[in-house]
Amino acid sequence: MTAQVFTGGDILTMTEERYPEALAIRDGIIIAVGALADCRASVGSGAEVIDLGGRVLMPGFIDAHCHPLMLGQSLTWVDCSPDQVPSIEAMVKLLAGRGGTLRAGAPIWGYGYHQGRLAERRHPNRQDLDLVATDRPVMVMHTSGHGIVVNTLMLQRMGVDDATPDPDGGVIERDAAGHATGLLWDAATDLITGEGGVKITNHGPNFHIPDAQSELLDALDLAQDIFLAKGVTTVLDAQVSRREMSVWLAARDLGRLRLRTGMLVLSSLLDEVLALGLNSTLGDDQLAFLGIKCYADGSLTSYNANISADYAFDPCHHGHVYHSDSELKDLIGRAHAVGLQVGIHAQGDAAIRSTLDAIQQAQSMFPRSDVRHRVEHCGLPGDEEIARMADLGVFAVNQSQHHFLYGKAVARAVGAGGDRYNPLGSLHRAGVEVALSSDAPVSMPDPLATVFAAVTRASVEGGVVGDLSESITVEQALWAHTMGGARSMHREAKVGSLAPGKFADLITLDQNPLKVAVAEIPFIQARVLG
Ligand SMILES: [Zn+2]
């Protein structure tokens, strides 16, 4: 038995208990929180007493929506994020440079550009990527993961030409003359995984790119290193296909799973899940199936979220939906009917409305009091949608770093009301439960940067995104990244706060985010204990 008592620093419990003097653990479980003498007594005199030396002790952060395998995989691709690539010209140069390091014919893959933060203020196209290479496939994925640009060779290998019709839930972009530009959005990305790869049709963007299992396991190791370095101890993989499931299981079996992991299986597999009788969660405290993920609309950062108003840049554009309203009702309804939690990607107000209509119908047929369906992202809900979410007990699983990185670009594209992106203040005032997360690799796992963005609504372009009434306090943001995340995963009895009986998933911070200037918060260093 190993017992330890921590004292000598601020302890943030995320419960009613304010700054207790000490915390005692034994064999990875929290035994007592409170006065030092009581904590010592609770674990016996043999316990090791650890002086925090002024560091802050708190529960590990929970990232309630992320894509760890995709994060690890994308880190081996060319980094085309705005910090690295200010223009299409620079992108072409960088990609061509990578080509020089690869064997002949091997594909060049890049990730992370955003059209609003490229000097040209447009997407790259196949002609741009033909400048990188014409003798090997080239693909660059949009930061949202909802779209890709490919060179002409890859477009041909994917079997796409000017006559290929748009698939349900997706768009093959064409120029004024009707020629495919090389840009593929949403369900059209299903072509990228090739023969034998994971196919998800119109159930989401397909980023389930095949690779050798050993490579994928290495990618997952890399991603876990990054989460742990930022103080994240529990994650939710928000889009699990057979690729993710097999890698998570292999990591567990090989002793390489270091994060507590929940999984939402993509709705393309709903029939199989129901056929198996998976009517509830399955797994253990380390790795568990939690429910179903489905998609209502496209991404907001690609300006394809389904909004009811006209986008400012195109009065005919209202975004993409993956399913008709009746299909969405069917998917959510069938999962709900057997008791499964559903996380629904919905960004625009129109998509959120369709999602809530589906949840409301499902609840009226099969009332379930604590199922905690989740709107993933929830970027631009209107007041009516926010009130309905509160009524229906629907969680908002939000990513504040997205408005920090892309909020001003989104506001320009959406027009009036677009700067209300991520209205955390309104969600809180209405009583909607919020979990904060990264959606990594869309933004990197960095809970304290997320807290900073939620509190300040700051933009990387300078200034503030919209109105400060849509911000939340540091305390609320920390809660949303710990207990909020735990509750959104039905895991609050085990993780998310420091209370007796819970796992001792402990981290320390070198400064207390509740006591430093807000501008200092992103620079606080986190460290996972044990
Ligand atoms: Zn996501």
Residues whose N, C-alpha, C, O or C-beta is under 5 A from the ligand:
A	BS01	ZN	A238 D439
